[in-house]
Amino acid sequence: MVIINGKGGVGRSILSAAIAAALARTGLQVLLIEIDEQGNHCGDLGTTGTELAHDGQAQAAAILEGKPLTPTGEARANL
């Protein structure tokens, strides 16, 4: 699933975090990737200030340097 909208303030970050968390609670393995530079998913999922909040360094390296994108950890079980 992909959630995209070019207009700011329409709720896509909180919506995508909520959907990802709900799907993870059902037992599905969910990979949530945020490409918004504001990084709202950290606040939405309560990971601000943890090792999961790395300011998008892995995504930048994947895009700019062709490095493999690896998940940074689980914000919740299966997510």
Order of alpha helices (4+ residues) and beta strands (2+ residues): alpha-alpha-alpha
